């Protein structure tokens, strides 16, 4: 690598990670100052765990993220399997386009359109409140689904198509062949899609802001409401905890992908050796 390329790469890394490093450092600041580090302390972490409203927002966010990730993973995997089985090229292209729309569409457009739909349906059925936890959950599943599909679909396309057929030839039903043969092959994609759905749901603000009701507050909305007054360093402490949780999930996802690729390579080498022995 040339010296100029090294300098350019270093500048990009500094630009990307300097704000995170500053946040991590000042979460341990003894004073309330956001510019002067006066000493190491865990005071703001203790204050964070005494803030019941923030902890309730964290609980709501985690419940929402887990539910959205679980539902979108099941639905996204089923959708990916269906798309993979399509043989009509034009229908396949249409499904790919429909899948990409929620990702390409600006979040504010998605949030407003979902809010209008929920209000319309709520008034149509005479509901007392149109927006609640359930509307927020539907909205999160909606924008998480495409990411799960895009993680599972390539794994299905990489899988040896003869594996489920061989399982059914040996007596498996189509469902049993799917559960015992296909699911283990595409499991890394499912896990990656689930982690991505969880982190996207955990992080979302714009769509949540438009589709949540008054009785349910997520952490991003809580932080936004706090910025109208004063953001204390206990929010830095919370952001530090979230950062390390997401980092751990990212490392787990990368390790599972690495193990999967090694397993696939080993299986391919075994098949090649078996073929070479059968046909000397």
Helices and strands as residue ranges (DSSP letters): H 3-26, H 43-48, H 52-84, H 89-104, H 107-124, H 133-158, H 162-169, H 174-177, I 178-182, H 183-203, H 206-211, H 219-227, H 233-278
